[in-house]
Amino acid sequence: MQSQPLSTRLPFITTMPKAVGTGIIIQSGEPFGEELKRSLCETVSDFESAFSRFSATSKVGMIARGDFGGIGGSSCDIDDSGGSDDIGGSDDITATAGRGETRMIAFPDYAAALLDIYDTFHAATGGAFDPCVASDLVRLGYGPDLAIGTHANSTGAISMGSPGSASTTGPTGFRDSATAAPRWGRDVTHEGPVLILRGTAADGVSLDFGAAGKGFLVDLLSRQIAGRMPGCDFVIDAGGDMYTTVDITVAMESPWDDTEAVGVVQLPSGSALCASSPSRRHWTVGDSLQQVHHLLDALTGEPVRTVAASWCMVPAGSSDWPTGWCDAQSTAAFLGLTHGFPFARIMSDGSAQVSPRFPARLHYQN
């Protein structure tokens, strides 16, 4: 595919090291001007001020607290503003009086496409893919303060496993009742970019849009770059969620050893690649010394125990939001959805699964 190293083809690097918790790295064939850098940074800030559950002043943070007042919050390192593309949306928040009634919260206009992705994968997974799973993340100790594991208390037995040691432990009782938890499509819905909270969710509900949000942000950034610098080649990497305008080879990180690769993906230009794995985000629950991680099945409120890592690819021209869809697909593949898109998975028992259309070469052996 490519004939020169990526550093030669795309020698210019733009970084946002604190963005969305993982940092964002952009390699480009031409240098970005300061106006474009500020614009990209402002887009990250705007996105976080809407969707970050780790910001007390974001709309999602506000909804979790149930106070419905104030927005903001940013992890961008560039202090000066200006030069932002219009990514649309209203900051107005409309709420009916009284507890337990309906509230309507307007998100930026682009949010309609992101929320549509959640509709699609919530339906495709039978409800396992659900931003309302944030309440279970908080219960397990992964709260909005980023203090992993400090609030959890459970006697459940969950492990992310290692090759040949898949857990067969039954229900762990992290959630008293599946029906008691707020559900996407029932308690939380949307009309375009307007989020609608009903019933107990109208009093405040924890939401986590990480299953597709980071990839969707990559698409927002790629649109800005393409609009400002037509013909400029680039690769965006947001903690493993990638979009590229050039052919590249990407290593597939081992879920058990981040210094090793289990294979490589030949990623063609115009495509997106995303991965899901708990290898960098797992912790011990309370005093029980039991391991849990952040990739939960919303139907049970428990971490998925049968999969160690998943990867998905969205080819060029198949979506207006390729990285957002790819991010959602990799999460859905981790949750057990294995049809309709190219994917690869490493299972907790050490076995591997690769769909025919996924452009990977595995050199992993159990």
C-alpha positions in Angstrom: 0.0 0.0 0.0 2.2 2.8 1.3 5.8 3.2 0.0 7.2 5.7 2.5 7.1 5.8 6.3 4.1 7.8 7.7 6.5 10.3 9.3 7.8 11.1 5.9 4.4 11.3 4.2 2.8 13.2 7.1 5.7 15.1 8.8 3.6 17.7 10.7 2.2 16.8 14.1 -0.6 18.6 16.1 -1.4 17.4 19.5 -4.1 18.0 22.1 -2.7 15.9 25.0 -5.6 16.3 27.4 -8.5 16.1 25.0 -11.3 13.6 25.9 -9.1 11.9 28.5 -6.9 10.1 26.0 -5.3 12.9 24.0 -5.6 13.5 20.2 -2.7 13.3 17.8 -3.0 14.6 14.2 -0.3 13.9 11.6 -0.6 16.0 8.4 1.1 16.5 5.1 1.0 20.3 5.6 1.4 22.4 8.7 -1.7 23.7 10.4 -2.0 27.5 10.9 -2.8 28.9 14.3 -6.3 29.8 13.3 -7.1 26.1 12.4 -5.4 24.9 15.6 -7.6 27.2 17.7 -10.7 26.1 15.7 -9.9 22.4 16.3 -9.3 23.0 20.0 -12.6 24.9 20.3 -14.4 22.1 18.7 -13.0 19.7 21.3 -14.0 22.1 24.0 -17.5 22.5 22.7 -17.9 18.7 22.4 -16.7 18.2 26.0 -18.9 20.9 27.3 -21.9 19.0 25.9 -21.0 15.3 26.3 -18.2 14.9 29.0 -19.4 13.1 32.1 -16.2 14.0 33.7 -16.9 17.7 33.7 -19.2 19.1 36.4 -20.2 21.9 34.1 -21.0 20.0 30.9 -24.6 19.3 29.9 -24.1 15.6 30.7 -22.6 16.4 34.0 -25.5 18.8 34.7 -28.0 16.2 33.8 -26.4 13.7 36.2 -26.6 16.2 39.1 -30.1 17.1 38.2 -29.6 20.8 38.6 -30.1 21.7 34.9 -28.1 24.9 35.0 -24.9 26.0 33.4 -22.6 24.5 30.8 -18.9 24.7 29.9 -15.7 22.9 30.7 -12.7 22.2 28.6 -9.5 20.2 28.6 -7.9 22.1 25.7 -4.5 23.5 26.1 -4.9 26.5 23.8 -6.1 29.4 25.8 -7.1 32.0 23.1 -10.3 31.6 21.2 -11.6 32.4 17.7 -11.6 30.9 14.3 -14.1 28.2 15.1 -16.2 26.6 12.4 -19.9 26.7 13.1 -20.8 23.3 14.5 -24.2 24.6 15.4 -26.6 24.1 18.3 -28.4 26.0 21.0 -27.3 26.2 24.6 -30.9 26.7 25.7 -32.3 24.2 28.3 -36.0 23.8 28.7 -37.5 22.0 31.6 -41.1 21.5 32.8 -41.9 22.3 36.4 -42.2 19.6 38.9 -40.3 16.4 39.6 -40.7 13.3 37.5 -42.0 15.2 34.5 -40.5 15.7 31.1 -37.4 17.7 30.5 -36.0 18.7 27.1 -32.3 19.6 26.7 -31.0 21.1 23.5 -27.6 19.8 22.4 -25.5 21.1 19.5 -27.1 20.4 16.1 -24.5 17.8 15.2 -25.7 15.7 18.2 -28.7 14.5 16.2 -26.4 12.2 14.1 -24.6 11.0 17.3 -27.8 10.2 19.1 -29.1 8.4 16.0 -26.1 6.1 16.2 -27.1 5.2 19.8 -30.6 4.5 18.6 -29.3 2.1 16.0 -26.9 0.1 18.2 -29.3 0.1 21.2 -31.8 -1.7 18.9 -29.2 -3.9 17.3 -27.9 -5.2 20.6 -31.3 -5.6 22.2 -30.5 -2.9 24.7 -26.9 -3.9 25.8 -25.6 -0.7 24.1 -27.0 2.1 26.2 -25.6 5.5 27.5 -27.6 5.0 30.6 -25.0 2.4 31.6 -23.2 5.3 33.3 -25.1 4.7 36.5 -23.6 1.2 36.6 -20.1 2.6 36.0 -20.6 5.0 38.9 -21.8 2.1 41.1 -18.7 0.1 40.2 -16.5 3.0 41.1 -15.8 4.7 37.8 -17.4 8.0 38.7 -17.3 11.5 37.1 -14.4 12.4 39.4 -12.2 9.9 37.5 -11.3 8.2 40.8 -11.5 4.7 39.5 -12.5 2.1 42.1 -12.8 4.4 45.2 -16.6 4.2 45.5 -17.3 0.6 44.6 -18.3 -2.1 47.0 -19.3 -5.5 45.8 -18.8 -9.2 46.4 -19.2 -10.1 42.7 -16.5 -12.2 41.0 -15.5 -10.6 37.7 -12.2 -10.8 35.8 -11.1 -9.5 32.5 -9.2 -12.8 32.2 -6.1 -13.9 30.5 -5.5 -16.4 27.7 -7.2 -19.6 28.6 -8.9 -18.3 31.7 -12.3 -17.0 30.7 -14.7 -16.4 33.6 -17.9 -18.4 33.8 -19.1 -16.7 36.9 -22.8 -16.0 37.0 -24.7 -12.8 37.9 -22.9 -10.8 40.5 -25.7 -8.6 41.8 -24.2 -5.2 41.0 -27.7 -4.0 40.1 -30.7 -4.6 42.3 -33.1 -4.7 39.3 -32.6 -4.2 35.6 -36.0 -2.7 35.3 -35.2 -0.1 37.9 -32.3 1.4 35.8 -33.2 4.2 33.4 -33.2 3.0 29.8 -32.4 4.6 26.4 -35.5 4.6 24.2 -37.8 4.5 27.2 -36.7 7.0 29.9 -34.2 8.9 27.7 -35.1 9.6 24.0 -34.4 12.4 21.6 -35.9 14.4 18.8 -33.0 15.5 16.6 -30.4 17.1 18.8 -32.9 17.6 21.7 -32.6 15.1 24.5 -35.8 14.2 26.3 -35.9 12.9 29.8 -39.0 11.3 31.3 -40.0 9.8 34.6 -37.3 9.4 37.1 -34.7 10.4 34.4 -36.2 13.9 34.5 -34.9 14.2 38.0 -31.3 13.5 36.9 -29.7 10.6 35.1 -26.1 9.5 34.6 -25.2 9.2 30.9 -22.0 8.0 29.2 -21.6 8.7 25.5 -18.1 7.1 25.3 -19.2 4.2 23.2 -19.4 6.3 20.1 -18.6 9.9 21.2 -14.8 9.9 20.8 -15.0 8.5 17.3 -17.7 11.0 16.4 -15.4 13.9 17.6 -12.7 12.6 15.3 -15.2 13.0 12.5 -16.0 16.6 13.5 -12.3 17.4 13.5 -11.7 15.7 10.1 -14.5 17.7 8.6 -12.9 20.9 9.8 -9.5 20.0 8.4 -10.9 18.9 5.0 -13.0 22.1 4.9 -10.1 24.4 5.8 -7.3 22.6 3.9 -8.7 20.8 0.9 -6.4 18.1 -0.4 -4.3 18.0 2.8 -3.7 14.4 3.9 -3.9 13.6 7.6 -4.4 10.9 10.2 -6.3 11.6 13.4 -5.6 9.2 16.4 -7.8 9.8 19.5 -6.6 7.1 21.8 -6.9 4.4 19.2 -10.0 5.7 17.4 -8.5 6.6 14.0 -9.5 8.2 10.7 -7.0 8.4 7.8 -6.9 10.0 4.3 -3.9 7.9 3.4 -3.2 4.1 3.3 -1.6 3.1 6.6 -0.7 -0.1 8.6 -1.9 -0.1 12.2 -0.7 -2.5 14.9 -3.4 -4.3 16.9 -2.4 -4.0 20.6 -2.5 -7.1 22.7 -5.2 -6.9 25.4 -2.7 -8.5 27.8 0.5 -6.8 27.0 0.6 -3.2 25.6 4.2 -3.8 24.3 3.1 -6.5 22.0 0.8 -6.7 18.9 -1.5 -9.5 18.0 -1.7 -8.5 14.3 -1.8 -5.6 11.9 -4.6 -3.9 10.0 -4.1 -2.6 6.4 -6.2 0.5 6.7 -7.1 2.1 3.3 -7.5 5.9 2.7 -10.8 7.4 3.8 -11.5 4.7 6.3 -11.8 4.5 10.1 -10.5 2.0 12.6 -11.5 1.7 16.3 -10.7 -0.7 19.1 -12.4 -1.6 22.4 -10.5 -3.2 25.2 -10.4 -2.9 29.0 -6.7 -3.4 29.2 -6.0 0.2 30.1 -9.2 0.8 32.2 -9.8 -1.8 34.8 -9.7 -1.7 38.6 -10.3 -3.6 41.8 -13.8 -3.4 43.4 -13.8 -2.2 47.0 -12.1 -4.6 49.4 -13.1 -7.7 47.5 -10.0 -7.7 45.2 -12.2 -8.5 42.3 -11.3 -7.0 38.9 -13.9 -5.0 36.9 -13.6 -2.8 33.8 -15.5 -0.1 31.9 -17.1 -2.1 29.1 -20.5 -3.1 30.5 -23.5 -4.9 29.2 -26.3 -2.4 30.0 -28.8 -5.2 30.3 -27.0 -6.7 33.4 -24.9 -3.7 34.5 -21.9 -6.0 34.6 -18.6 -6.0 32.7 -18.4 -8.3 29.7 -16.3 -11.3 30.6 -16.1 -13.2 27.4 -14.2 -10.7 25.1 -10.7 -9.3 25.7 -10.5 -6.9 22.7 -12.4 -6.0 19.6 -11.6 -4.0 16.4 -13.8 -2.6 13.7 -13.2 -0.9 10.4 -15.6 1.4 8.4 -14.5 1.7 4.7 -14.3 4.9 2.8 -17.6 6.3 1.5 -19.9 4.1 3.6 -20.9 6.7 6.2 -21.0 10.5 6.7 -19.6 9.8 10.2 -17.2 6.9 9.7 -15.3 7.1 12.9 -18.4 7.6 15.1 -20.0 4.5 13.5 -16.7 2.6 13.8 -16.4 3.4 17.5 -19.9 2.2 18.1 -19.3 -1.0 16.1 -16.2 -1.9 18.1 -18.2 -1.4 21.3 -21.1 -3.5 19.9 -18.7 -6.2 18.8 -17.3 -6.3 22.4 -20.9 -6.7 23.6 -21.5 -9.6 21.3 -22.8 -8.1 18.0 -20.9 -9.9 15.2 -22.8 -9.2 12.0 -23.2 -6.4 9.5 -19.7 -4.9 9.7 -16.0 -6.0 9.5 -14.5 -6.9 12.9 -11.9 -8.8 14.8 -12.1 -10.1 18.3 -9.7 -11.7 20.8 -11.8 -13.7 23.3 -11.0 -14.0 27.0 -10.2 -17.7 26.5 -7.5 -16.7 24.0 -9.3 -17.6 20.8 -9.5 -15.2 17.9 -12.4 -14.3 15.5 -11.9 -12.3 12.3 -14.7 -11.6 9.8 -13.9 -12.1 6.1 -14.0 -8.3 5.3 -11.8 -7.2 8.1 -8.4 -6.2 6.6 -6.2 -7.7 9.3 -3.3 -10.2 9.4 -3.2 -11.8 12.8 0.0 -13.4 14.1 -1.5 -14.1 17.4 -1.6 -17.7 18.6 -3.4 -19.0 21.7 
